[in-house]
Amino acid sequence: MQIGLMVPQGWKGEYDGWDAAAAWTRTIELAEHAEALGFESLWVFDHFTTVPVPKDEITFESFTVLAALAMVTRRVRLGHMVICAGFRNPALTAKMSSTLDVIAGGRFELGIGAGWKEDEWKSYGYGFPTLKERMDALGDQLEVITRMLAPGRASYRGTWAQVSGAINVPKGLQTPRMPIIVGGNGQRVTFRYAARFADELNLVFLGPDQVADQLPVIRQRCEEEGRDPASLRLSLYARDTDVREPGQARVDFIGRLAGIGLDRLVAFPTRWSPTADAQAAFAEDVRSAGLGLAAAR
């Protein structure tokens, strides 16, 4: 099982009261430190204002953060947990992602979901479509994005998104394309989209037993789409509280997820303490769970 870390960007209050320049310096330091510790990947949230209550506090924008991280790291994979599809035209998302993959030297992974944070949608002028509408739109958006990342020009006409002979050059460095990750726990629609369009399904805030319960459903969705279930990777963004405290409970949690066969665990151990010590302690617990990290620089 690979281990990725969320990078502090202020969304969960970790930079409340900080000076913006000092917060950005810390983000860069922690990204470089995480790579040196051997973590496989670094991730950011795609949000504009703090959670659970919008406050006049720091929240760094996601694509900008990743472009900067691509220039100060060399090995780690980079991506979102996950993009809110409705915040950007999907053709623009594909274009931005392709450019970012070039900047990162072929290390970008495109995580995407339907979005949920109502106050953000409304305050930034997006309205707030119903859940069904957001999920239906996600299907059209994935159609556009996958066609934009495929060879040639992209054409598609759906209810929620359209392109006509759209050019996307460069398409990124990875072949046959950058990995696509669909995020969410919805068995009926989200799992089906992942089986149809994605390289990875990212579950959210589930415990080991709950992840295990999803496996038969995920296999079924893949089979319904005519896909080998073994070809769809499975990841989890863990509840922050499940990885907050160093020690045996956290070690056991990580070990149980590895035993299930999860491909990637993404955690945010620096939510409450954006420090190198918090990252190092998490790395130690990962090793205690029997998992290797890449060799430090």
Salt bridges, closest charged atoms under 4 A:
ASP16 OD2 - LYS55 NZ 2.41
GLU29 OE1 - ARG26 NE 3.34
GLU35 OE1 - ARG297 NH1 2.56
GLU40 OE2 - ARG264 NH2 2.78
ASP46 OD1 - ARG88 NH2 2.82
GLU61 OE2 - ARG88 NH2 3.36
GLU109 OE2 - ARG77 NE 2.81
GLU109 OE1 - ARG264 NH1 3.12
GLU118 OE2 - LYS122 NZ 2.62
ASP119 OD1 - LYS117 NZ 2.85
GLU120 OE1 - HIS47 ND1 2.84
ASP136 OD2 - LYS132 NZ 2.70
GLU143 OE1 - ARG147 NH2 3.16
ASP199 OD2 - ARG177 NH2 3.03
GLU200 OE1 - ARG233 NE 3.15
GLU200 OE1 - ARG264 NH1 3.16
ASP209 OD1 - ARG256 NH2 2.73
GLU224 OE1 - ARG192 NH1 2.88
GLU224 OE1 - ARG221 NH1 3.30
GLU225 OE2 - ARG192 NH1 3.89
GLU225 OE2 - ARG196 NH2 3.14
ASP240 OD2 - LYS12 NZ 2.64
ASP240 OD2 - ARG271 NH1 2.87
ASP242 OD2 - ARG239 NE 3.05
GLU245 OE2 - ARG244 NE 3.93
ASP285 OD2 - ARG250 NE 2.79
